[in-house]
Amino acid sequence: MDHWGDWGSVLAPWAGPGHWHDPDMLLIGNNCITEDEERTQMAIWALVAAPLIMGNDMRSVPAASKAILFNKDAIRINQDSLGQQGLRLTNTSSAPTQVWYRVLANGDVAVGLYNKMGGGPPLPPIPGPPCAAWNTTTDGYFEACGGGAGNVGQFSGKTPAEAEAECCANLQCAGFSYADDGNGKGSGYYKGNLNCGFTRAAGYQGFAKPSQIPSGSSAPADITVRFSDLNLFGSVTVYDVWAQQSLGAFTGSFTAKAVPFHGTALLRLSQA
């Protein structure tokens, strides 16, 4: 999802009827992600005009997953005849909450309000020396959002203490991954943030500046979309795709309350 958000403006001109980008199959019903994450995948795939290819055992789809896959309003957004790929309105993948949108054939705008990191308080700036304490993990590390762009350097042939000292002095380094080479030294990547959760990786250690580990993980979040950002003005009718009902008319903005961690409110906005 970070990739499709970061590169959406580059990819969108090449999507359209007869030739669609494919961010891979749906995990919905595979019992490997939560129901909230299933709704998020369905929402984002619908917004970016991705082929809806089920990647599960069709003999054992849970009822809740089936309801997501069969949601006619989500499918209608995905199959919209204008064929315009949606984009992430939020300008960075490291934002804890995000707004995604897609312009539809009749002038409506489909919107996804995504709670990526939980509704915790903002993190303080990355601290520098002295770094008296480190959070350490085994068989995994806290990953940076933004893919490779979330890394702020890499190293090899360093002891953990040497990597700690280098990261400590770097005000852009929130922590690092570390793979021991068996000789007391190792390699890894310095992380510009730790916002994309714990990545399990056998044989790796993680070192983090404690203040940079998000405290809001798993917390719901209120997420607001401003209608003017979508070229909608005056009274706007908001339709909740998951509830399959209208929420009424609003002016200026709409706030989805308590969007679950890793969940996405999927809306259809109509100029009243």
N, C-alpha and C positions, 0 to 999 in steps of 0.2 A: 504493500500500500504506500509506503514511503516513496518507492520508485515511481509509482503512477501519479503521486502527488507532486513530486519534485520535477518530473519530466513531462507532465501533462500537456503543457503549452507547446512542447516540441512534438509530441505524439498526436495531438488532436487533429492537426490538419490532414493527417494521413488515414484517419478513420472515417467511415461512411458506409452507406448501403453497398453491400457486396464485398467489403474489405474492412474487417474489424480487428483491433488489437486484442490479444488473448492473454490476460494475466494469470491464466491457469485455472484448473478445475475448482469447483465448489467443494468445500469440506463439510457442507451442511448435511447432517444425518450420519456422519462418520464416527460419531462419539469420540472425537479427539479435540473439540473445542467447545466452549460453553454456548448456551443458547443465545446469550447476548452477543458473543463473537460471531455466531451464525447469522444473526440479524445484520451485524456490521458488514459481513462479507456480501450478503445479498444486496444490501443498500449500496455499497461502494461499487460492486460489479454492475448494478443497474445504472448507477450514475455515470460510470465511465464507458457505458455501452459495450460491455464485455459479453462474449458468448456465455450463456448459462449452461455449463456442462457439468452434470452431476458426477461426482467421483466417489460414490459410496455403494454399499451393498443394498440394492433396491428391495431386497427381501426383509430388511430389518431397519426401516427408517422410523425413528420415534415420531409420535404424533405431532409434537411441538415442531420438530424439524420439517415435517411434511407441510405443516401450516405455513412455514416460512417459504418453502420452495413453491407452494401453490398460491401464494398471495398474488391475486390478480392485479392489484394496484402497483406492486413492485415490478411485476412482469411488464405491465403496461409502460412504466417508465423505461425499463430496459429496451423495449421493442419500439420506442417512439419513432414515428415515421420521419421526423426531421433528421435523425441519424447523427446528431451532434454529440460528440464525446464531452462528458462533463469534466470539470476541473476542481482542484482543491483551491478554495478561496483563501484560506489561511496560508500565509507565505512561507511557513517553515514547518518541516516535519517534526521538529522538537517541541512544538506547541502542545501543551497538555490536552487542550480541546481544539477541535478543528471543524471548519465549515466547508462542505463540498457541495457543488451545485451542478445542475444541467438544465439548459434551456430546452423547452419542449415545443412541439410543432404548433400548438394552439396558443402559444405565448405564456403558458404556465412555466414555472420554474420548480424543478424538483430539488430538494435540499436534504443533505445528510448532516446531522450534528453529532459528531463523533467524540466520545470521551476516551482518549487514548491512554492517559496516564493516571487517571483518578483525580478527584477534586480536592487535593491537598493544597496547603499554602504554597506560594511561590518559593523557590529555592534561593538562598542567599548567593552572592557572587562566589566564584571559586576562590578558595583561600590559597595563600602562599605560605612561605616559611613563617614560623616553625610549624612542622606537621608532626605533632606529638603523637597522634593516634591515627591508625588506619583500620578500616573495616576489611577483613580478609575472608575469603571464601575458598572452598576447595571444590574441584570438579565443576567449575563454572565461574562466571564473572558477570557483573552488571554491564549490559551492552549500551552503546551510544545509539541514539536515533540518527537517521540520515545516511545509513549505509556507510560506505567508505568515507563519505564526507564528514561523518561523525568522529572519525579518528583525527588526532592532531599530531601524529608522528608514530613511528615504530622503532623498535630497538632489537638488538641481538647481542649475545655475549655479555650480558649484564647479570649481576646478582640481584636478588630482590631488593636489597638495601640500595644498590646503585640506581635501580629503576625508580624506587621510592624517592630518592633525593632529586632525580631529574624531574619527576612529575611534580614534586613538592614545589620546586622553584618555578614551575610553569603555571601562570595564572589562567591558562586555557586548558589545563589538564585536571580532569575530575577524578581520574583513576586509570587503571590499566589492567589488561589481561597478561598472564604470564605462563609460559610453557617451559618447564625445566628441561634442559638438554641432557640431564644425567650427570653432569660434571660440576654441579653447583652454580651454573649460569643458565640463562635462558633467553627467550625472545617473547615479544608481544607487541601490543598496540596501546598507545596512550589515547584515552577517550576524552573527547570534548564535552561530553555529558554522559549521564548514566540513566537516561530517561526511558530506555526501551526494555527495561525489565531484566530479570536474571536469565542468562543463557547457560544451559547445562552443557558442559564440555569436559569429558573425561580427561584427566591429566592436566587440566588448566587450573590455575589459581586466579583469583581476582583480588585486586587491591583498590580500595576506594577511599577518597576523602569523605568521612562520615556525613558531613553536612550536605553532600551532593547526591545522596541516595533519596529519591522522592519518598516523602512520608505519606502521600495521599493515595498510594496504590490501593486499589479495590474500592475507593470511595466514589460515590456518585457525584455528578457535577451538573450545575445549571449551565446551559449553553445558549447563547443568544445569536440570532442572525438579524442583521440590519437590512431592511428591505431595499434601501437606497443603493446598497452594494450590489444588488441584483437588478437594478433599474426598474424597481417596482415602487410606486408612490401612492399616497393616499391610503384608502382602505384595501386591505389584502386578506383574502380568505385563506385559512390554513387548514389543510386536510392531513390527518394523521394516517399514514399508510399502514402501520402495524395494527392500530385500533380499527382501521377502516371506517373512520367517521370524521366529520367536520368538527373543528375546534372553535369555529366562529371567525369573525372578522377582527383584524388588528391593524393598528396604524403605527408606522415607524419601525417596529421590530417585533420579534417573537422570541420568547425564551422557553426552551424545553427544560422542564424541571427534573432534577434528579435522574439524569441520564446515567444508566449503570456503567460501571467500569468496563471498558472495552465494548460498550454498547453504542448504538447509533439510533437517534430519532430520525425517521425518514418521513419527510413532509412533501406535500405538493401545494405550492403557493399560486393563487389565482388573483389577478387584479379584479377587485370587486366592482 
